[in-house]
Amino acid sequence: MAGSAGMPGTPRVLRAMNDRAALDLLLEHGPLSRTRIGKLTGLSKPTVSQLLARLEAAGLVLMTGTSEGRPGPGAQLYSVNPAAAHVAGLDVTPERILAAVADITGRSVGEYELPTPGRRAQPVVRQVTGALEGAVKAAGLAVSDVHRVVIGTPGAFDPNTGRLRYASHLPGWHSPALLDELAAALPMPVEYENDVNLVALAEQRLGAARGHGDFVLLWNEGGLGAALVLGGRLHRGWTGGAGEVGFLPVPGAPLVRQVTRANSGGYQELAGSQAIPRLARDLGIKDVPTGPYSEVAAALVALGADSTTGPHRRLLETYATRLATGLAALVSVLDPELVVLSGALLTSGGEPLRTLLQAELEELAASRPRLVVGDVREHPVLRGALESALATTRDEVFNTSR
């Protein structure tokens, strides 16, 4: 490895760069031998031996057995020490807070779900600390063992005011003093991020958007939202509201005014979860309930097997047209190379819905990005929160030049 432009290639800096390269390889590949690390990094055997000795002394790597399958004695294998650091992520909705703790390798080691029943719920600070303590206990750790927490919520905390915006349906989270109160209650650094942005981060690191620097993630569960990744980085906007596409005025839906007060807009009314049962009834389909989005999504999955002809096919076609109406505005402005479809109401339609949406988008927009269904299906907001916390924590913990 060599020093980068503008950074002196001092032995200390080069050692730190080599150490980090080895740690990243161990995270990516799992246990590796000295020889394998040398081949992947281009470092000499003595340099790799010195590197591993440093990392082992710092508590960052462990010897984890020997390789098998070759004649002669097995080579010693090394892996990242999972106990080197722990992080936590929280996924907040109006109904519950889901919390998880992961070790430095990214493996989830404890989860906890705290119901938050509307107006009868505890104050937000008690909710957050209770959910975090539950996950930490499930992991067999103490709160002091957690290096960083990332909290994902609908809407976004305005960086100019510190207040939550675009999420009037999240009770108790709108106090101007909330962030200060949470900072005082929690002993580790806390970061806040929009829930859909965290899904995009999960897909960028682990899923369908790996290797893509410009993409849009379209999300549809309780609400319609989008995440915008431009030049490899999330674009949040001046108030944190970039991607709040549910408020977007669109053809085919009444013009909604005072959208933040209504917590809805034209695109939400046209293609959100509440629109699908109405559309199904108009087509004579009785199997789509008017309940929560999870029930609507389950009904769409059940209908999917019979979606080649008849009213079920027309339901998917009409739904795809409605989705494409708003998505066309996004891709016309941003011209992304990829659109990732995520959230239960998009993934439930599977490949048939994706194909229909791709065709409709090509009719409505000059830009023609490729559409894919997201890969991160299990608790994607929570997974994104953990990945965000891990990225910063690894930079801190793996910095061996200090």
N, C-alpha and C positions, 0 to 999 in steps of 0.2 A: 504494500500500500504506500501511497505517497501523499505529501501535503497538498492541499487544494490551493487554487490560485488565491493570493492575498493572505494565506495563512503560513507563517514560518514553519518549515519542516524540521522543527527541533525534535530531539529524541523523545521528549515528553509528549509532544503532540502526536508524533507518529505512533508511539506506544498506545495512546488513548484511541487513535483511529483503528489500529489493529485489534485492540481489545473489543471495541464496539463491533467491528466487522465479524469477529468470531462469535460474539454473543448473538448477533442477528442471525448468523448461520445456524447456531444451535436452536434458536427459537423456530426457525423455518424448517429445519430438517430433523430435529430431535437429536438423540445421542449420537455423537461423532467421535472418531478416534483422532489422535494427533495427526496421523498420516492424512486422513480425509480432510481435516481442517487445513493442513498445509496445501493440499491440492486445490481446495476451493478458494483459498486466499492468495496463493502464490508465495507464501512465506516459507522460510527454511525450517527444518526440523528443530534446530536449537531455538529459533525465535518462537515457534509454536509452543515448545516446552516452557520457555520463560513466560510466555503469555498466559498459559494455563495455570502456571504456578501463581502468578499475580492474581488471576481471577479467583482461584481457589482460596488464596489467603484472604481475599476481600469478601469471601462468602457468596460469590456470584455464580460459581459453578461447582458441581459435585462430580465425583467419580461414580458411575452408575452401572458397573459391571464390565463385562468383556464381550467382544464380538464373537460370533460362532459361525460355523460352516466352512472354515478353511483349515487346512492342515497346520499343525503346530499350535502353540499357545495363542489364545485370543488376544486381540489388542484391547487395551483399556479404553473405555468409552467415557465421555464427559457430556454433561447436560447442564442447562441453566438450573440453578438452585431455585425451586419454586417458592421457597420461603424468604427469598431476598426482599420481597415487598408484596403488599396486597393493596388492591384498590376496590372501590365500590361504585356501583351504578344504581340509579333510581329511575324508574319509569312511572310517571305520575299521570293519572287520569282522574276524572271526577268520581269514579267509583272505587278506586283503589290505588295504593302505591306498591309497586313490585320492586323489591330490592335484591341485589345480588353482590357477592364478594368474589373476586377472582385473584388468583396468585399471579406472579409476574409473568408466567408463561401464557396467561390468558385462560387457564382452566377455571371454570366456575366451581367454587368450593362451598358455597352456602347461599340459599335463597330464602326469601320471606315475603309473604303477601299480607299487606295491612288493608282491610276494607276501610273506606272513608265514606260513610253513609250520609252524604249531603250535609244539611244544616246541623245534624246531630254529631258530626265529626268533631274530633279534638282540634285544637288550634294547630295551624300548619307546622309550627316548629316541633310540637310534640308528635305530630304525624311522621315527620321526616326522621326525627331521632328514634322514634319507636320502630319504624321500618328498618332503619340502618342497624339498630341494636339487634333486631330479630335475625337479620341476615348474618351479622357478625357472630352471633351465638350459634347459628346453624353451621357456621364454618369452624367452630371451635376456637375462635379468636377473641381478642378484646378490641374495643373500638380504637384504642391507641395503636393497634397494629395496622390500621388502614392509613395509607399514605395520602390518598386523594379520593374525592367523591365527585362524580358528575351526575347532575340531576337533569332529566329530560322532561319537559312539560309541553303541552300544547301552547301555541303562541310563542312569545319571546320576551325576555327582559330587555327593555329599551336601554341601550348602553348610555344614553344621555340622561335618563332619569332614574334608572334602577327599578322601574315599575313594570309589571307584567302587562303586555298588550296582546290583543287579538285572541283572548281566551276568557271571555266573560263568563263562560260556563264552568270555570274552575273555581269553586267557592273558597274564600279565605286566602287566596294567593295574590291579592292586589294591594296589600298594604305597602305604602312607600318605605316602611321600616323593615320589611320582611327580610331582605338580603342581609342587613346588619344583624338582625336577630338570629338568623341561621348561622352567620359567621361566628357570632358569640357563643352559640350553643354547640358547635362542632369543632373538635380540636385539630382538624386537618384542613388543607385547602379545599374549597368547594367551587365548582364551576357549574354553569347553567347553560343549557342548549335546547333549542327547539327539537321536539320529538322527531319530526320528519327529517331534519338535518342529521340526527343521529342514525336514522335508518340508512341514509345515504352513505354515511361514514362506514357503517357495517358492510354495506354492499361494496364500497370502494376497497376496503381492506380484506374482506373475506368472501365476497360474493360475485355477482354478475358484472360489476363495474371495475373489477381489478384490471389495472393497466390502462384505464381510461381517464384522461385529464379533463374532459369536457362532457358532462352528462347531466340530464335532468332525471330526478326520481319523482314519479307521480304516485301519490299515496291516497288511498280511499278506504277509510274505516268509518269511525264516527263522523269524520269530516274529511273534506278534500283538501289536500295540501301538496306542496312540491318542495323539493330541495334542489338548489342550483349549484353545481360544481363547475367552476370556470378556472382553467389553468391549473387544475389539480387541487383547488382550494374552495371551500364553501363560500358562497356569496350570501351574506346575511342582510345587506341593506343598511340604510342610515339608522332606522329604528329597530332593526332585527326582524323586520316583517317581510323580507324577500321570500317569495314562495307561498305567501298566503293566498293561493289562487282560488280558494272557495269564495272569496269576495269579488272575483272577477266578473264584470258584466259580460254576458254572452248572448248571442242570438238564440231565440227559442225559449227564453226565460223572462219573466217580468223583471223590470228594473227595480232592484232593491235599493232603497235609500237608508241612511243611518245604519250601515252594514255592521259596524262594530257593536252597536246596541242590539241589533237583531242577531248577531253572531252568525250571520249567513249572508250569502250573496247570490248572484245569478248562477254561477257555475255550480255552487253547492245545491241550489234548488233544482238545477237541470240534471245533475249526474251524481249527487250525493246519495247516501244510503236511504234517505227518506223518499227519494224519487223512484226507486226500483219497485217497491210494492204497488205504487200507483200505476206504474207502467205495466206491471204484470196484470193487474185487474183490468186495465183497458184492453189487454190482449186476451182476456178470458182465462188467465192462469190463476188458479186459486191456491197454489202451493207455496206462495211467497208471503211470509208473515209481515206484519207492520211493526214488529218488535225491534230489539237492538240489532246493530249491524251484524253481530255474530250469527244471529238467527237468519238474517237475510243472506249472508254469505253461505251458510250451510244449505239453504234452499237452492242457491245458485249451483252449488256443487251437485246436489241431487238432480237438478234439471239438466246438468251438463251432459249426462249420458243420452239425453233425448233432445239434443240441440241441433240435429242435422236438418230437420224439416219442421214445418208447422209453427205454432205460436211460440214455442221455446226458442226456435231459431230466430224468429222476429224479435223476441225479447233481447237476445244477445246483439242482434244487428242494430236495434234502436239504441241500446245502451252504448254500444261502440260509437255510434254517431254522436251521441251526447258527450261522451268522453273526448272524442276527437275535436269537438267544437271549441272547447277550452284549451286543449293541448296544442291545437294549431296556432293559437296566439303565442304560446310560450316558445315553440320551436321557431316561429317566424322571427321573433326578436333575438333569441339566443343562438340559434343554429347549432345545437349540440350534435355530437357524433352518435350519442346513444340516449335512449329513454328507457329507464328501468321502471317496471310496473310493480308496485308493492302495496301491501295492505290487503286485508281479507277480501274486500269487494272486487279487487283486481286479480289477485292470485286465484280466487275461487273459479273465475272464468277460464283459467288455464290457457292452453294453446288456441282453442277456438276463439276466445275473446281477443287474445293478442293478435291473431291473424286478421280478424275483422277490423280491429283498431288500426293496425298497420295500413290496411287498404284504405280506410276512411281518411287517415291522416295524409296519405299521399294524394288524395283528392282535394284536401282542404288547405294544404300548406306547400309552399315552394320547396322548403327544406325537407329532406327525407331522411331523418335519422333512423337507425335500426332500433326496433323495440324488442325488449327482452323481459321476461318475468323474473323478478328478484329471486335470489337463491336463499337469502337469510329469512326463514319463515318463522322460526321459534323465537318469540319475544325480540323482534329486531330492534326496537327502541332501547331495550335494556342492553342488548349486545353492543349496540353503538355507543352507549354510555360507558360501558366497560372498556371498549376499544379506545375511546377518547381519553379516559383516565390512564390507561396503560401507556399510550404514546408519550404523554408528558412524564409519567413516573419512570418509564424506562430511560428517558433522556437524563433524568436526575440521578437515578440509582446506578446506571451504567457508566456514568461519567467518572472514569478512573484517573483523570488527569488532575483532580483536585488535590 
